[in-house]
Amino acid sequence: MRYFFLCRAVLCLEFQYLRVITGSADGRLRIWNVITGQCCRIMRGNSASDPIQSIIAIDDRYVSHVM
């Protein structure tokens, strides 16, 4: 289990309910449980693993901006 451990710098984050969504320099979007600190899901921003610059969370959808 991962507990708030990131391999690269966090470039952006978004709060939604009891989750924290982070975008990092390694091009991955991570969803964390605020209570347990556990990483619930890891997703790639795109196939080139470009750094994620910003995130917008709306309901159950996430929009990320990569460079």
Buried (B, 14 or more C-beta within 10 A) or exposed (E): EEEBEBEEEEBBBBEBEEBBBBBBBBBBBBBBBEEEEEBEEEEBBEEEEBBBBEBEBEEEEBEBBBE
